[in-house]
Amino acid sequence: MKSKIIIITFVFISLLFWGCGSQLCLQKRTNRLIVNSHKETDTVYLYSAAFNDFNLVWYYKDNFIYSFWVKPHSTKKHNPIELKNITVNNDSINKYFNNFLFKDIQCFESMLDGTWIKIYIENKEPLFSSLDIDCLFRNKYPINSFPYQLQYYFSKIWGTKYFDFKKLYPNNTE
């Protein structure tokens, strides 16, 4: 009986010391997924909300978007979704990801917490920006701009549950 108690105590203490908190597990799982995704493509996107236990990771390859819901102890791979390629020029990306402490760009203002997006480009430093997702979904952007591409990707990943891309851009032919 004493040996069972010792074993159970040892297992419990081991889990406390070697297990990881939800945010640490989420970060490790997300980082592994990003590294593995770079084997398929050079650009990987990460959407996250501060203090939530999920991340959305996706990449575009061969006219398909591959997306994953990452939680601290599980990763759910979604079926690939066919979509058109939206080419975004570097000036558009740089506008939203400049490292200004007080940038004043609608929907991309610097915040201490809230939602954010990170773009991992292979062999480069990640690009980071705060993101007001509700604001993003309320505004119309020029075609081939980074926010337009982001709206398009989110509409394909989430469907029309949160955002109806076709309603905001009715003349867009898909």
N, C-alpha and C positions, 0 to 999 in steps of 0.2 A: 504494500500500500504506500509506504514512504517513497519507493522508487517511482511510482506513478505520479505522486505529487511533485517530486523533484523534476521529472521530465516535463510535466505540464507547466511548472513554474519556469523552467529553462526555455521552453518554446514561447511562452508569453513574453518573457523578458527579451528574447531574441527578436520577436516581432516588433516590440517597442523600439529597440535600438537599431535594427537593420531595415525595418519597414520605412516607408517614406510618407510624409504628409501629402495631402491631396495636391497641393500646388507644386511640390517638388516632383511628384510622380507625373503630373500633367506636363511639366516642363521637360522632363527626361523623355517621356513618350513622344512628345511633339518634336523634340530635337532629333530623335532617332528617325522619325518619319520624314523629316525634312532632309536629312542626310540620305536616306534611301530614295527619296523622290528625286534628288539630284542625279541619281543614276539614270533617270528617265528623261529629265529635262533640265535646262539651266536656270529656270525661274520658278520659284515656289512662293505662293502667297499664304499668309497666316492672318486670320482675323480672330481677335480675342476681346473679351470683356474683363476688366479688372475684377478680381475676386470671384469670378465664376469658374466652375469646374468643367469647362469645355473650351476647345479651340476648333476652329474650322481651318483646315489646310487644303489647298487645291493647287493644281497645276494644269496647264494647257499643253496638249501634244496631239499632233495629227488630227486636227479638227474635233477633238474631244476634250472635255474637261473632266479631270479625275479629282474627286473630292472625298474628304475624310472628316468625320466628327471624332475628335480626340477627347477622351475623358481620362481621368487619372488612372483608371485600371482597365480601360478598354479603348479600342479604336474601331470605328465602324466605317468600312469602305462603301461608298455609294457606287451604283452602277455608272459607268462612263456616260456622259451626256454629249451628244453631238451638237456642235455649234460653229458659227462662223468665226473666222479670225478677225479680231479688231486690232489693227496696228496702231500703236500709240507712240508718238515721237518722244524723244528724251526730254525736250523742253517741258512737255506736259507733265511728265513724271517728276522732274526736278522741281517744278513749281510747287507741288504738293508735299515733297519730301525734303525740302531745304531744312536745315537744322536751325532755323531761327527760333529763339526762345519764345518770342511773342509774335508768331506769324498770325496774320489776320486774313485767313482764307476761309470763306464760308464752308462750313461742315468739316473743316480740317484744322480748326483752332487747337492750339496746345492746351491740353487738360492734364490734371494730375492723375485722374482716374477716369474710368469710362471705357468705351470701346476704342480699339486701335487696330491698325493694319501694319504688317511688316512684309516686305518683299525681300526674299533671299535670292540674290543673283549669284550664281556659282563663281567662286574666286573673287568676290567683292564683299565689301561691308554691307550688312543688311540695311535697307531703307525703312525708316519708321515714321509713322505719323498717327496722331490722334484722329479719330473718325467719329463724327456724329451721324450714326446710321439713319436716324429718323430724318435729319436734315438732308442727307444724301438722297433719300427716297422721295423727298418733296420737290427737289429741284431738277430742272432740265439743264443738260450740259451739251457743249458742242460735240458733234460726232467725232470719234477718234481721240477724244480727250481721256485722260486717266479716269476721272469720275464716271464718264459714260461707260467705259470698259468695266469698271467695278460694278456699276448698276446692272449691266448685262450679265456678268458672271453670277452675281447674287440672284438675279431673276431666274437663271437657269438652275442654280443649285437648290434654291428654296422654292422654286415655282412661284405662283402668284399669291401664295399665302401671306407674305409680308410686303411684296412689292410687285406691281404689274407693269413691267417694262413696256409692253405694247400699248398700254393705256397712256403712258407718259410720252411715248414716241410712236404715235399711230401711223406715221408715214414711213417708218422704218420697215423695209422689206426684209424678211427673213426666210 
